[in-house]
């Protein structure tokens, strides 16, 4: 029995560990058209951000808390606007360091003037930006969020 105790303890610790952080999937402009054009049956919270944007980084815990609060009722998608050549050197290490559990996409498309109007005609190009979509609802926010504000926006759609 003594010989099995370390193995049992190891299995218990492994089963209680946190899930692995996400790694970013590289997407193109056609994926932006798909994400921003369809009106889903599940609430989608789509946030455009970058690792070099302090307000973006500061609000990421609110999106993570939103995901853990609502679980499968919503879909949180974080779209990084970092340069694709920084995927392995900056973006994925950032996601690991901050244990990001939401879906992460990295947009590999250099022409912002083409994808910005696809997201919302009111977007001036500044980040962070959040789009909340559900059925026929389309809410666009050119601002930073705290959890309380995000929670309010999502909860009003669930009523």
ZAROVO-772781 format. One record per atom (N, C-alpha, C): residue number from 0; atom name; residue in one letter; x, y, z. Coordinates in steps of 0.05 Angstrom, whole numbers, plus 5000, padded with zeros to 4 digits. Layout:
  fidren  guti  vodren    xx    yy    zz
     NUM    CA       a     X     Y     Z
...
This chain:
  fidren  guti  vodren    xx    yy    zz
       0     N       x  5016  4976  5000
       0    CA       x  5000  5000  5000
       0     C       x  5017  5025  5000
       1     N       x  5039  5025  5015
       1    CA       x  5057  5048  5016
       1     C       x  5068  5055  4988
       2     N       x  5072  5035  4972
       2    CA       x  5083  5039  4945
       2     C       x  5063  5054  4927
       3     N       x  5037  5050  4932
       3    CA       x  5017  5062  4916
       3     C       x  5009  5090  4925
       4     N       x  5015  5098  4949
       4    CA       x  5008  5124  4960
       4     C       x  5018  5147  4943
       5     N       x  5043  5148  4935
       5    CA       x  5052  5170  4918
       5     C       x  5037  5172  4892
       6     N       x  5031  5148  4880
       6    CA       x  5016  5148  4855
       6     C       x  4988  5158  4858
       7     N       x  4975  5151  4880
       7    CA       x  4948  5160  4886
       7     C       x  4948  5190  4890
       8     N       x  4967  5200  4905
       8    CA       x  4969  5229  4910
       8     C       x  4974  5244  4884
       9     N       x  4991  5233  4867
       9    CA       x  4996  5246  4841
       9     C       x  4971  5247  4824
      10     N       x  4956  5226  4824
      10    CA       x  4931  5225  4808
      10     C       x  4910  5245  4819
      11     N       x  4909  5248  4845
      11    CA       x  4890  5267  4858
      11     C       x  4898  5295  4850
      12     N       x  4924  5302  4852
      12    CA       x  4934  5329  4846
      12     C       x  4929  5334  4816
      13     N       x  4934  5315  4799
      13    CA       x  4931  5319  4770
      13     C       x  4901  5324  4763
      14     N       x  4884  5310  4776
      14    CA       x  4855  5313  4770
      14     C       x  4844  5340  4780
      15     N       x  4857  5352  4799
      15    CA       x  4848  5378  4811
      15     C       x  4861  5402  4797
      16     N       x  4880  5397  4779
      16    CA       x  4894  5419  4767
      16     C       x  4877  5435  4748
      17     N       x  4885  5459  4742
      17    CA       x  4871  5477  4725
      17     C       x  4872  5467  4696
      18     N       x  4851  5473  4680
      18    CA       x  4853  5465  4652
      18     C       x  4875  5481  4638
      19     N       x  4885  5469  4616
      19    CA       x  4906  5482  4601
      19     C       x  4896  5509  4589
      20     N       x  4913  5529  4589
      20    CA       x  4905  5554  4576
      20     C       x  4902  5550  4546
      21     N       x  4888  5568  4533
      21    CA       x  4883  5566  4505
      21     C       x  4908  5574  4490
      22     N       x  4910  5566  4465
      22    CA       x  4930  5575  4446
      22     C       x  4914  5589  4424
      23     N       x  4925  5610  4413
      23    CA       x  4911  5625  4392
      23     C       x  4911  5610  4366
      24     N       x  4888  5610  4353
      24    CA       x  4885  5600  4325
      24     C       x  4887  5624  4307
      25     N       x  4902  5621  4285
      25    CA       x  4906  5643  4266
      25     C       x  4881  5642  4247
      26     N       x  4869  5665  4243
      26    CA       x  4846  5668  4225
      26     C       x  4852  5690  4205
      27     N       x  4835  5690  4184
      27    CA       x  4837  5711  4163
      27     C       x  4812  5727  4162
      28     N       x  4810  5745  4143
      28    CA       x  4788  5763  4141
      28     C       x  4761  5748  4136
      29     N       x  4763  5726  4122
      29    CA       x  4738  5710  4117
      29     C       x  4726  5701  4143
      30     N       x  4742  5695  4163
      30    CA       x  4732  5687  4189
      30     C       x  4720  5710  4204
      31     N       x  4730  5734  4200
      31    CA       x  4718  5758  4212
      31     C       x  4690  5762  4200
      32     N       x  4688  5759  4174
      32    CA       x  4662  5762  4161
      32     C       x  4642  5741  4172
      33     N       x  4651  5717  4177
      33    CA       x  4634  5696  4188
      33     C       x  4626  5703  4217
      34     N       x  4645  5711  4234
      34    CA       x  4639  5716  4262
      34     C       x  4621  5741  4266
      35     N       x  4625  5761  4249
      35    CA       x  4611  5786  4254
      35     C       x  4585  5787  4237
      36     N       x  4581  5769  4218
      36    CA       x  4558  5771  4201
      36     C       x  4534  5754  4209
      37     N       x  4539  5733  4224
      37    CA       x  4517  5715  4231
      37     C       x  4505  5722  4258
      38     N       x  4480  5716  4262
      38    CA       x  4467  5722  4288
      38     C       x  4462  5695  4301
      39     N       x  4477  5688  4321
      39    CA       x  4476  5661  4333
      39     C       x  4452  5658  4352
      40     N       x  4446  5632  4358
      40    CA       x  4426  5625  4378
      40     C       x  4438  5626  4406
      41     N       x  4464  5627  4408
      41    CA       x  4478  5629  4433
      41     C       x  4492  5656  4434
      42     N       x  4492  5670  4457
      42    CA       x  4504  5696  4459
      42     C       x  4534  5693  4452
      43     N       x  4543  5711  4434
      43    CA       x  4572  5713  4428
      43     C       x  4582  5739  4438
      44     N       x  4603  5738  4453
      44    CA       x  4617  5762  4463
      44     C       x  4645  5761  4449
      45     N       x  4648  5780  4430
      45    CA       x  4673  5780  4413
      45     C       x  4688  5805  4421
      46     N       x  4713  5801  4431
      46    CA       x  4729  5824  4439
      46     C       x  4754  5825  4422
      47     N       x  4760  5849  4412
      47    CA       x  4784  5854  4396
      47     C       x  4804  5867  4415
      48     N       x  4828  5856  4416
      48    CA       x  4848  5864  4436
      48     C       x  4876  5859  4425
      49     N       x  4896  5866  4441
      49    CA       x  4924  5859  4434
      49     C       x  4940  5859  4460
      50     N       x  4962  5843  4460
      50    CA       x  4978  5841  4484
      50     C       x  4992  5867  4491
      51     N       x  4996  5884  4472
      51    CA       x  5010  5910  4476
      51     C       x  4991  5932  4485
      52     N       x  4965  5926  4486
      52    CA       x  4945  5946  4493
      52     C       x  4938  5944  4523
      53     N       x  4947  5962  4540
      53    CA       x  4942  5960  4568
      53     C       x  4913  5959  4576
      54     N       x  4895  5976  4565
      54    CA       x  4867  5974  4572
      54     C       x  4855  5946  4564
      55     N       x  4865  5935  4542
      55    CA       x  4856  5909  4533
      55     C       x  4864  5887  4553
      56     N       x  4889  5888  4562
      56    CA       x  4899  5869  4581
      56     C       x  4885  5872  4608
      57     N       x  4880  5896  4616
      57    CA       x  4866  5902  4641
      57     C       x  4838  5890  4642
      58     N       x  4824  5889  4619
      58    CA       x  4797  5880  4619
      58     C       x  4794  5850  4615
      59     N       x  4815  5836  4607
      59    CA       x  4813  5807  4602
      59     C       x  4802  5791  4625
      60     N       x  4809  5797  4650
      60    CA       x  4797  5781  4672
      60     C       x  4766  5783  4673
      61     N       x  4755  5805  4664
      61    CA       x  4726  5808  4663
      61     C       x  4714  5788  4643
      62     N       x  4727  5785  4620
      62    CA       x  4717  5766  4600
      62     C       x  4720  5737  4610
      63     N       x  4742  5732  4623
      63    CA       x  4746  5705  4634
      63     C       x  4725  5699  4656
      64     N       x  4719  5718  4673
      64    CA       x  4699  5714  4693
      64     C       x  4671  5711  4680
      65     N       x  4666  5726  4659
      65    CA       x  4641  5723  4645
      65     C       x  4638  5695  4634
      66     N       x  4659  5684  4622
      66    CA       x  4659  5657  4612
      66     C       x  4654  5637  4634
      67     N       x  4667  5640  4657
      67    CA       x  4663  5621  4678
      67     C       x  4636  5624  4692
      68     N       x  4625  5648  4691
      68    CA       x  4599  5653  4704
      68     C       x  4576  5640  4687
      69     N       x  4577  5644  4661
      69    CA       x  4555  5635  4644
      69     C       x  4560  5608  4630
      70     N       x  4584  5598  4631
      70    CA       x  4590  5572  4620
      70     C       x  4581  5569  4591
      71     N       x  4566  5548  4585
      71    CA       x  4557  5542  4558
      71     C       x  4535  5560  4547
      72     N       x  4524  5577  4563
      72    CA       x  4503  5595  4554
      72     C       x  4514  5617  4535
      73     N       x  4540  5622  4537
      73    CA       x  4552  5643  4520
      73     C       x  4578  5632  4508
      74     N       x  4587  5646  4488
      74    CA       x  4613  5640  4475
      74     C       x  4629  5666  4476
      75     N       x  4652  5664  4489
      75    CA       x  4671  5687  4490
      75     C       x  4693  5681  4470
      76     N       x  4697  5700  4452
      76    CA       x  4718  5698  4432
      76     C       x  4736  5723  4433
      77     N       x  4761  5719  4439
      77    CA       x  4780  5740  4441
      77     C       x  4797  5741  4415
      78     N       x  4795  5762  4400
      78    CA       x  4809  5764  4374
      78     C       x  4833  5783  4378
      79     N       x  4856  5771  4377
      79    CA       x  4881  5787  4380
      79     C       x  4888  5801  4354
      80     N       x  4896  5825  4356
      80    CA       x  4906  5841  4333
      80     C       x  4936  5844  4334
      81     N       x  4949  5826  4350
      81    CA       x  4978  5825  4349
      81     C       x  4988  5816  4322
      82     N       x  5013  5822  4316
      82    CA       x  5025  5813  4290
      82     C       x  5028  5783  4291
      83     N       x  5022  5769  4270
      83    CA       x  5022  5740  4269
      83     C       x  5050  5729  4275
      84     N       x  5071  5744  4268
      84    CA       x  5098  5734  4274
      84     C       x  5104  5733  4304
      85     N       x  5086  5746  4320
      85    CA       x  5089  5745  4350
      85     C       x  5073  5723  4363
      86     N       x  5060  5706  4347
      86    CA       x  5043  5685  4358
      86     C       x  5057  5668  4379
      87     N       x  5080  5657  4372
      87    CA       x  5094  5638  4390
      87     C       x  5112  5653  4410
      88     N       x  5121  5677  4403
      88    CA       x  5140  5691  4421
      88     C       x  5125  5708  4441
      89     N       x  5101  5718  4435
      89    CA       x  5087  5736  4454
      89     C       x  5059  5728  4460
      90     N       x  5043  5722  4440
      90    CA       x  5014  5717  4444
      90     C       x  5010  5691  4461
      91     N       x  5019  5669  4451
      91    CA       x  5014  5644  4465
      91     C       x  5027  5644  4493
      92     N       x  5052  5654  4497
      92    CA       x  5062  5656  4524
      92     C       x  5045  5674  4542
      93     N       x  5034  5696  4531
      93    CA       x  5016  5713  4546
      93     C       x  4991  5697  4555
      94     N       x  4980  5682  4537
      94    CA       x  4956  5666  4543
      94     C       x  4962  5646  4565
      95     N       x  4985  5634  4564
      95    CA       x  4993  5615  4584
      95     C       x  4998  5628  4611
      96     N       x  5012  5651  4611
      96    CA       x  5018  5665  4636
      96     C       x  4992  5673  4650
      97     N       x  4972  5682  4635
      97    CA       x  4947  5692  4647
      97     C       x  4926  5670  4648
      98     N       x  4933  5646  4640
      98    CA       x  4914  5623  4641
      98     C       x  4888  5629  4627
      99     N       x  4889  5640  4603
      99    CA       x  4865  5648  4588
      99     C       x  4850  5622  4579
     100     N       x  4824  5621  4586
     100    CA       x  4808  5597  4580
     100     C       x  4788  5603  4557
     101     N       x  4784  5628  4550
     101    CA       x  4765  5634  4528
     101     C       x  4779  5627  4502
     102     N       x  4762  5625  4481
     102    CA       x  4773  5620  4454
     102     C       x  4790  5644  4446
     103     N       x  4812  5639  4434
     103    CA       x  4830  5661  4424
     103     C       x  4836  5657  4395
     104     N       x  4832  5678  4380
     104    CA       x  4839  5678  4351
     104     C       x  4858  5701  4347
     105     N       x  4877  5697  4329
     105    CA       x  4895  5719  4321
     105     C       x  4890  5725  4292
     106     N       x  4882  5750  4287
     106    CA       x  4875  5758  4260
     106     C       x  4900  5764  4244
     107     N       x  4904  5749  4223
     107    CA       x  4926  5752  4205
     107     C       x  4916  5766  4180
     108     N       x  4912  5792  4182
     108    CA       x  4903  5807  4160
     108     C       x  4911  5836  4165
     109     N       x  4929  5847  4149
     109    CA       x  4941  5874  4155
     109     C       x  4924  5898  4148
     110     N       x  4902  5894  4134
     110    CA       x  4887  5917  4124
     110     C       x  4863  5923  4141
     111     N       x  4868  5938  4163
     111    CA       x  4846  5944  4182
     111     C       x  4823  5958  4169
     112     N       x  4828  5975  4149
     112    CA       x  4807  5990  4136
     112     C       x  4787  5971  4122
     113     N       x  4794  5946  4117
     113    CA       x  4776  5927  4105
     113     C       x  4760  5912  4125
     114     N       x  4772  5904  4148
     114    CA       x  4756  5888  4167
     114     C       x  4741  5905  4188
     115     N       x  4750  5929  4193
     115    CA       x  4736  5946  4213
     115     C       x  4707  5951  4207
     116     N       x  4700  5958  4182
     116    CA       x  4671  5962  4176
     116     C       x  4655  5937  4177
     117     N       x  4668  5913  4174
     117    CA       x  4654  5888  4176
     117     C       x  4645  5883  4205
     118     N       x  4660  5893  4224
     118    CA       x  4653  5890  4252
     118     C       x  4631  5909  4260
     119     N       x  4635  5935  4254
     119    CA       x  4615  5955  4259
     119     C       x  4623  5981  4245
     120     N       x  4604  5994  4232
     120    CA       x  4611  6019  4218
     120     C       x  4619  6042  4236
     121     N       x  4614  6039  4262
     121    CA       x  4621  6060  4281
     121     C       x  4649  6056  4293
     122     N       x  4662  6034  4287
     122    CA       x  4688  6029  4298
     122     C       x  4709  6047  4285
     123     N       x  4723  6062  4302
     123    CA       x  4744  6080  4293
     123     C       x  4771  6068  4291
     124     N       x  4773  6042  4298
     124    CA       x  4799  6028  4296
     124     C       x  4813  6025  4322
     125     N       x  4805  6040  4343
     125    CA       x  4818  6038  4369
     125     C       x  4809  6012  4383
     126     N       x  4826  6001  4400
     126    CA       x  4819  5978  4416
     126     C       x  4823  5985  4445
     127     N       x  4809  5971  4463
     127    CA       x  4792  5948  4459
     127     C       x  4765  5955  4448
     128     N       x  4754  5935  4434
     128    CA       x  4727  5937  4423
     128     C       x  4713  5911  4428
     129     N       x  4687  5912  4435
     129    CA       x  4672  5888  4441
     129     C       x  4646  5889  4425
     130     N       x  4640  5866  4414
     130    CA       x  4615  5861  4399
     130     C       x  4600  5839  4413
     131     N       x  4575  5844  4420
     131    CA       x  4558  5824  4433
     131     C       x  4535  5819  4414
     132     N       x  4532  5793  4406
     132    CA       x  4512  5785  4386
     132     C       x  4495  5763  4397
     133     N       x  4469  5765  4391
     133    CA       x  4450  5744  4399
     133     C       x  4425  5748  4383
     134     N       x  4418  5727  4369
     134    CA       x  4394  5727  4352
     134     C       x  4395  5752  4334
     135     N       x  4377  5771  4338
     135    CA       x  4378  5795  4321
     135     C       x  4391  5819  4335
     136     N       x  4402  5815  4358
     136    CA       x  4416  5836  4373
     136     C       x  4445  5839  4364
     137     N       x  4453  5864  4362
     137    CA       x  4481  5871  4354
     137     C       x  4489  5895  4371
     138     N       x  4505  5890  4392
     138    CA       x  4513  5912  4409
     138     C       x  4543  5916  4405
     139     N       x  4551  5941  4400
     139    CA       x  4579  5947  4394
     139     C       x  4588  5967  4416
     140     N       x  4612  5961  4427
     140    CA       x  4623  5978  4449
     140     C       x  4652  5984  4443
     141     N       x  4657  6010  4439
     141    CA       x  4685  6019  4434
     141     C       x  4695  6030  4461
     142     N       x  4700  6011  4480
     142    CA       x  4707  6019  4507
     142     C       x  4719  5995  4522
     143     N       x  4731  6000  4545
     143    CA       x  4740  5979  4563
     143     C       x  4716  5971  4580
     144     N       x  4717  5946  4590
     144    CA       x  4696  5936  4607
     144     C       x  4707  5926  4634
     145     N       x  4690  5928  4654
     145    CA       x  4693  5914  4679
     145     C       x  4672  5892  4679
     146     N       x  4675  5872  4696
     146    CA       x  4657  5850  4696
     146     C       x  4628  5858  4700
     147     N       x  4623  5876  4719
     147    CA       x  4596  5885  4725
     147     C       x  4581  5895  4700
     148     N       x  4595  5910  4684
     148    CA       x  4583  5921  4659
     148     C       x  4578  5899  4639
     149     N       x  4597  5881  4635
     149    CA       x  4594  5859  4617
     149     C       x  4571  5841  4626
     150     N       x  4570  5835  4651
     150    CA       x  4549  5818  4663
     150     C       x  4522  5831  4657
     151     N       x  4520  5857  4661
     151    CA       x  4494  5870  4655
     151     C       x  4486  5867  4626
     152     N       x  4504  5871  4608
     152    CA       x  4498  5869  4579
     152     C       x  4489  5841  4571
     153     N       x  4503  5821  4582
     153    CA       x  4495  5793  4576
     153     C       x  4469  5785  4589
     154     N       x  4466  5793  4615
     154    CA       x  4442  5785  4630
     154     C       x  4417  5797  4618
     155     N       x  4418  5821  4606
     155    CA       x  4394  5832  4594
     155     C       x  4386  5817  4569
     156     N       x  4405  5804  4556
     156    CA       x  4398  5788  4532
     156     C       x  4386  5761  4540
     157     N       x  4392  5752  4564
     157    CA       x  4382  5726  4573
     157     C       x  4354  5727  4585
     158     N       x  4344  5751  4590
     158    CA       x  4318  5754  4602
     158     C       x  4295  5748  4583
